[in-house]
Amino acid sequence: MVPIHLDALYLKRDTLVAEAMADFTRLPYFDGQRDVNPDIANISEDIVIQPFQDKNFNLKAGLHLHWALPDALTKTISIPNSRSISKTILSPVLF
């Protein structure tokens, strides 16, 4: 078991909220078969919402959860082995 931090927000009705300051879905990545968003540079200028362009975001009524892994599981570490080759351990990606 891994302890996680969990926040919950219950809304009785749909509510307009401020939009996120960045759209991370626009970052380029490889999905295992093809490049996604290859024309977008991997820099913040291309994903941050421009000032005064906030369109607001409508949260539906219901329970909204936000969770986070402990800090120790959100970083990579390198462990040298006996042959002077580093082994990188990545935190698991959980969805």
C-alpha positions as CSV (number, residue, x, y, z in Angstrom):
1,M,0.0,0.0,0.0
2,V,1.1,3.5,-0.8
3,P,-0.2,6.5,1.2
4,I,-1.6,9.2,-1.0
5,H,-2.9,12.7,-0.3
6,L,-6.5,13.0,-1.3
7,D,-8.7,16.2,-1.6
8,A,-12.4,16.0,-2.3
9,L,-14.8,18.7,-3.4
10,Y,-18.5,18.1,-3.4
11,L,-20.7,20.3,-5.5
12,K,-24.5,20.3,-5.2
13,R,-24.9,22.1,-8.6
14,D,-22.7,22.9,-11.6
15,T,-20.2,25.6,-10.8
16,L,-18.0,27.9,-12.9
17,V,-14.4,27.9,-11.7
18,A,-11.2,29.5,-13.0
19,E,-9.5,27.4,-15.7
20,A,-6.1,25.8,-15.1
21,M,-3.1,28.0,-15.9
22,A,-1.6,25.4,-18.3
23,D,-3.0,22.7,-20.6
24,F,-0.5,19.8,-20.2
25,T,-2.4,17.7,-22.8
26,R,-0.8,19.9,-25.4
27,L,2.8,18.7,-24.6
28,P,4.5,16.5,-27.1
29,Y,4.9,12.8,-26.3
30,F,5.1,9.3,-27.9
31,D,2.1,7.1,-27.2
32,G,3.9,3.9,-28.2
33,Q,2.9,4.0,-31.8
34,R,3.1,7.6,-32.9
35,D,4.2,11.1,-31.9
36,V,1.4,13.2,-30.4
37,N,1.6,17.0,-30.7
38,P,4.9,16.9,-32.5
39,D,4.5,20.5,-33.7
40,I,4.4,21.9,-30.2
41,A,7.7,22.7,-28.5
42,N,8.2,21.2,-25.0
43,I,8.3,24.6,-23.4
44,S,5.8,26.4,-21.1
45,E,5.1,29.2,-23.6
46,D,3.2,26.8,-25.7
47,I,1.0,25.3,-23.0
48,V,0.2,28.2,-20.6
49,I,-3.1,30.0,-21.0
50,Q,-2.6,33.5,-22.3
51,P,-3.6,36.3,-20.0
52,F,-7.3,37.3,-20.1
53,Q,-8.1,34.3,-22.3
54,D,-9.6,32.3,-19.4
55,K,-12.8,30.8,-20.7
56,N,-13.8,29.6,-17.2
57,F,-14.4,25.9,-16.6
58,N,-17.7,24.4,-15.6
59,L,-17.4,21.7,-12.9
60,K,-20.4,19.4,-13.0
61,A,-22.4,18.7,-9.8
62,G,-21.0,15.7,-7.9
63,L,-17.8,14.7,-6.1
64,H,-14.4,15.8,-7.6
65,L,-11.3,14.0,-6.4
66,H,-7.6,15.2,-6.6
67,W,-4.9,12.8,-5.4
68,A,-1.1,13.0,-5.2
69,L,1.6,10.5,-4.7
70,P,4.1,11.1,-1.8
71,D,7.1,13.2,-2.8
72,A,9.4,10.2,-2.5
73,L,7.5,8.5,-5.3
74,T,7.4,11.5,-7.7
75,K,11.1,11.7,-8.4
76,T,13.7,9.5,-10.1
77,I,16.7,8.1,-8.4
78,S,19.9,6.5,-9.8
79,I,21.4,3.6,-8.1
80,P,24.9,2.6,-9.3
81,N,25.4,-1.2,-9.6
82,S,28.6,-3.2,-9.3
83,R,29.6,-2.6,-13.0
84,S,29.5,1.2,-12.7
85,I,26.2,1.3,-14.6
86,S,23.5,3.5,-13.2
87,K,20.0,2.1,-12.8
88,T,17.2,4.6,-12.9
89,I,14.1,3.9,-10.9
90,L,11.0,5.8,-12.0
91,S,7.8,6.2,-10.0
92,P,4.9,4.2,-11.2
93,V,2.3,5.9,-13.4
94,L,-1.1,5.3,-11.9
95,F,-4.4,6.2,-13.6
